[in-house]
């Protein structure tokens, strides 16, 4: 396993954060202060200027905590924010040399997408949805441990993170199925105590 690939990635969702009455910056700060080793800045529905401004706010919080910053689907924004990684959707074009010096992640949902990711310069895969989740309704039924284990095997030497419905209660199932780590969005973003969720995930992962 690549030691630079984190075992927990918190994915941003400002809409879920707002429903708890907290701005995204505060939720991210709580997560990294609780020990989250990486944050993936998503929020791709924003206009370019708004996303850039929000990214600048979050980058200062994440880097000050010493956590890894990843940016979804926009290599130029990743460079502007001095991000550590770029994360690609399943249908995003690979940025090639534009991603030099950054980790490159790729979202995958089935065997064909995993095989395609293996054929390009990727450092890690986020495979989803591993469990039932409201945030991934369009990607078919949950993989479950058996389906996830199958895709981990197809990934070869690529570290795989489990995403979609991941909780402290089921985290050990994904580790037992071969996960390098887990990625969580709603479980942290929609929580009224995101720091507690992060700490529980980290503790569970260490024990499992």
N, C-alpha and C positions, 0 to 999 in steps of 0.2 A: 504494500500500500504506500501511496505517496504521502510522506509525512506532512507536506504542506497543505494537503486537503483537509479541511476541518471536519469534525465529527458532528457538529450541529450548525446548521445555517438557519437564521431567522429571516423570513421573506416579508417584505413590507406590503401593507395594504392600508392606505390612509382612511378608506371608507370604514373598514372594520374598526380601526382605532377611534374614529370619530363617533361611532355608535356607543363607545364607552365614555364619551365626553373628554377624550384626551387627544391632543395633537400627535401626529405621527412621530415628531422629534422626541417627545417625552416617552413614548412607548419604546422607541429604539434605544434611548438613553437608559431606560430601566433594564432592557434586555442585555445590553453590553456591560452595564455596571454589575449585573448578576452573573456575568461570566460567559455570555454567548460569544463564541470565538469568531463568528462571521455573520454578516448581514448582506442579504441580496436586495438591492434597491430595485423594486419592480415599478408599480404605479405607471404603467405604460399608457394609460388613457389620458394623461395630461398633455397639454400642448407643450411644444419643445421648450419655450422659455420658462414656463411654470415648472416643468420637470427639472430643468437645469437648476433653477433657484432652490427647489426642494432638495435636490441632490446635494447642493453645496451645503445646506443646513445639516443634512444627515452625515455627510462625509466628515465634517468637523467633529461630530459626536462619536462616530465609529473609530476614526483614526486616533482621537484623543484617548480612547479606551484601549487602544492596541489591538483592536479586532480587524479582521479581514473585511474589505469592502468589495462587493461584486455588483455589477450593473447589468441589468437585463437588456439585451437586444440592441444596444447602441454603443458601438465601439468608440465613437467620437466623444460621447458623454463620459464613458469610462476613462478615456485619456484625460479629459478636462478635469475630472474629479480625482485624478491620480489613483484610480482604483487598482486593486490587486488582481481582479478577475473580471471577465466578461461572461455572462450567461446567455446562451442562445436558446430560443424556442425551437421546437422540432423542425419548423420550416424556415428558420432564419438562415441566411447565407453565412458561411464561415468567413470571418474577417481576415484570415490569412496573416500576412506579416503585420497587419494593423493591430493584431493582438500580441505582438512580440513583448515578452516580459510579463505578460499576464497569464494567470490560469484561465483555461477555457472550459466552461461547463456546457452541457447540452441536455435539454429535457427530452425524455423518451417515454413512450407509453406502450410499446409493443416490440416484438422481436425484430421487425424490419427496421424500426428506428434505432434500436440498439446496434444492429449490424452496420447501419449507415454511419453512426457515430464512431464506431470502431475504425472505420476506413478514413477518418480525418484526424486532424491534430486536436484532439480533445484530452483534457486532463481528468475530468470527472463527469459522471452522468447522474442526473436527477430522474429517478424512475417513479412514475405515478399513474393513477392513484393506487396506493397500496391497501388502503382501507376506505370505507365509505366516507365521503366528505362532500359538504355543500359547495366547496370552492372549485371542485373538479367534476361538474356534472356532465360535461360533454365528452368524456374520454372512456365511456363504457364502464362495465362493472369493475369493482375493486379487484386488484390482482390477488390479494391474500398472500400468505407466506409462501405457498407452493408456486404461484405464478411469479412472485417476486424472485424467489430462488432461481427459477428457470432463467429469468432475464439477467440476473447477476452472473450466472454461468455463461450466458451468451456475451457478456461484456468483456470477458477475458481478463486482462490485467488492469482494466479501467476501474478505479474506485467508484462505487455506486452508493448514492444516498437515497433513502426511502422518503417519499413525499406523498402527502394526501391522507388525512385522517390519522396522522401520527400523534400519539399521546405518551405520557410517562407510563401509562398502564400497558401499552402494547409495544413500546420501544424495543424491549428485549426480543420480541418475535422477529423484528427486522434484522437485528444483529445476528440472531441464530440462523437467519436465512441468508446471511452473507453480506449485509450492509456494512459499508465503511462508516456510515453515519446516517443522520436523519436531517430532514429539512421541514420546518414548520412555519405556517403562515397564520391561519385563523386561530389556532390554539394559543398563540402569543398575542397577535394583534387584537383579538376580540376579548381578551381577558382583562378584568379589572385589576389584576395583579400579575402583569407580565413577568416581573422578576421572579415571582414564585414559580411560575410555569417553567421558566428557563432553568432555575435551580433544580427543580424536580427532574426535568429531562436529563440534565447533566449528571445528577446523582444516580438516576436509573441506568443511564448508559455505562457509568463506571462500574456499577454492581453487576450488570448483566454479562 
